[in-house]
Amino acid sequence: MTSGFVGYVTRFEVEKAFIDRYEVQTVGSRSRQEYWIPAEDLPEFNASIVGLISVLESYPAEPGSPATS
């Protein structure tokens, strides 16, 4: 059974003064690292994005899932 969710891997730059407030988190293995930004900080995070957002990979929902119905 699939979740019906759609996923994207993106790349973008964020102002250093903003991102330096957070620690890099390792998820699963050392090759997968990410920042965890609390929901209440998202407006400031979005305002700190510099330039364009690139989509590197996408994982579409399965046909017939809630995301495609």
Rosetta blueprint (number, residue, H / E / L):
1 M L
2 T L
3 S L
4 G L
5 F L
6 V L
7 G E
8 Y E
9 V E
10 T E
11 R E
12 F E
13 E E
14 V E
15 E L
16 K H
17 A H
18 F H
19 I H
20 D L
21 R L
22 Y L
23 E L
24 V E
25 Q E
26 T E
27 V L
28 G L
29 S L
30 R L
31 S L
32 R L
33 Q E
34 E E
35 Y E
36 W L
37 I L
38 P L
39 A H
40 E H
41 D H
42 L H
43 P H
44 E H
45 F H
46 N H
47 A H
48 S L
49 I E
50 V E
51 G E
52 L E
53 I E
54 S E
55 V E
56 L E
57 E E
58 S E
59 Y E
60 P L
61 A L
62 E L
63 P L
64 G L
65 S L
66 P L
67 A L
68 T L
69 S L
